[in-house]
Amino acid sequence: MSDLKAQFEDAVRYIQTAEGDFQPSNELKLEFYALYKQATEGDVSGKKPGMMDIVGRAKYNAWDKVKGLSADEAMQRYVHRLEELRQKHR
């Protein structure tokens, strides 16, 4: 396993299990969601959710914003963004 992939998986685990100090905003959750999806599935696909599906539409739009990033670039951004936040909260 590559070093980047290991760092990415550690970062994902941290975000999924973080408690206490780490309370991300909805905007930040969407950013991590989009980078995760781009890293693991590639470019967004499928029909854009309707206006009444506010959460689904927000997720789709966030993922669409990172369209074109390679999996490695998305993983790198995910790891880097988490490190920025952890530095801020120390």
URSUL-V618450 format. One record per residue. RES is the residue in three letters. PHI is phi in degrees with one decimal (none if undefined). D_LAST is the distance of its C-alpha to the last C-alpha in Angstrom with 2 decimals. Layout:
BEGIN
res->RES phi->PHI d_last->D_LAST
res->RES phi->PHI d_last->D_LAST
END
This chain:
BEGIN
res->MET phi->none d_last->29.67
res->SER phi->-70.3 d_last->28.01
res->ASP phi->-61.3 d_last->24.62
res->LEU phi->-62.2 d_last->23.48
res->LYS phi->-62.3 d_last->24.88
res->ALA phi->-64.9 d_last->23.11
res->GLN phi->-62.5 d_last->19.69
res->PHE phi->-61.7 d_last->20.66
res->GLU phi->-62.8 d_last->21.81
res->ASP phi->-64.1 d_last->18.63
res->ALA phi->-65.0 d_last->16.63
res->VAL phi->-61.9 d_last->19.32
res->ARG phi->-60.9 d_last->19.20
res->TYR phi->-60.8 d_last->15.47
res->ILE phi->-64.9 d_last->16.06
res->GLN phi->-69.6 d_last->19.26
res->THR phi->-112.6 d_last->18.01
res->ALA phi->-63.5 d_last->14.52
res->GLU phi->-134.0 d_last->14.61
res->GLY phi->70.6 d_last->12.92
res->ASP phi->-62.7 d_last->9.59
res->PHE phi->-92.4 d_last->10.99
res->GLN phi->-123.3 d_last->13.94
res->PRO phi->-69.5 d_last->15.09
res->SER phi->-70.4 d_last->17.87
res->ASN phi->-60.7 d_last->21.31
res->GLU phi->-61.8 d_last->21.18
res->LEU phi->-68.0 d_last->18.13
res->LYS phi->-59.5 d_last->19.89
res->LEU phi->-65.5 d_last->22.96
res->GLU phi->-62.1 d_last->21.33
res->PHE phi->-65.4 d_last->20.14
res->TYR phi->-58.4 d_last->23.56
res->ALA phi->-62.6 d_last->25.46
res->LEU phi->-66.5 d_last->23.82
res->TYR phi->-62.2 d_last->24.33
res->LYS phi->-61.9 d_last->27.93
res->GLN phi->-64.5 d_last->28.64
res->ALA phi->-69.1 d_last->27.39
res->THR phi->-98.5 d_last->29.38
res->GLU phi->-125.6 d_last->32.40
res->GLY phi->89.6 d_last->32.84
res->ASP phi->-61.0 d_last->34.04
res->VAL phi->-57.9 d_last->34.39
res->SER phi->-143.6 d_last->37.86
res->GLY phi->90.2 d_last->40.03
res->LYS phi->-77.2 d_last->41.03
res->LYS phi->-66.5 d_last->38.61
res->PRO phi->-59.6 d_last->38.23
res->GLY phi->-69.7 d_last->40.27
res->MET phi->-59.1 d_last->39.21
res->MET phi->-77.3 d_last->39.23
res->ASP phi->-92.3 d_last->36.66
res->ILE phi->-62.8 d_last->33.70
res->VAL phi->-67.1 d_last->31.00
res->GLY phi->-59.9 d_last->32.99
res->ARG phi->-67.4 d_last->33.66
res->ALA phi->-63.0 d_last->30.03
res->LYS phi->-64.3 d_last->29.11
res->TYR phi->-59.0 d_last->32.13
res->ASN phi->-62.8 d_last->31.38
res->ALA phi->-63.5 d_last->27.77
res->TRP phi->-65.7 d_last->29.10
res->ASP phi->-62.2 d_last->31.95
res->LYS phi->-66.4 d_last->29.66
res->VAL phi->-104.5 d_last->28.52
res->LYS phi->-54.1 d_last->32.11
res->GLY phi->98.3 d_last->33.22
res->LEU phi->-70.7 d_last->30.01
res->SER phi->-72.6 d_last->30.69
res->ALA phi->-59.0 d_last->29.04
res->ASP phi->-63.6 d_last->27.26
res->GLU phi->-65.9 d_last->25.98
res->ALA phi->-64.7 d_last->24.76
res->MET phi->-62.8 d_last->22.97
res->GLN phi->-61.5 d_last->21.39
res->ARG phi->-64.1 d_last->20.21
res->TYR phi->-60.4 d_last->18.84
res->VAL phi->-61.7 d_last->16.80
res->HIS phi->-62.2 d_last->15.69
res->ARG phi->-64.1 d_last->14.74
res->LEU phi->-64.4 d_last->12.56
res->GLU phi->-61.0 d_last->10.81
res->GLU phi->-58.1 d_last->10.41
res->LEU phi->-67.4 d_last->8.90
res->ARG phi->-67.1 d_last->6.42
res->GLN phi->-64.7 d_last->5.50
res->LYS phi->-64.9 d_last->5.73
res->HIS phi->-97.7 d_last->3.79
res->ARG phi->-90.0 d_last->0.00
END
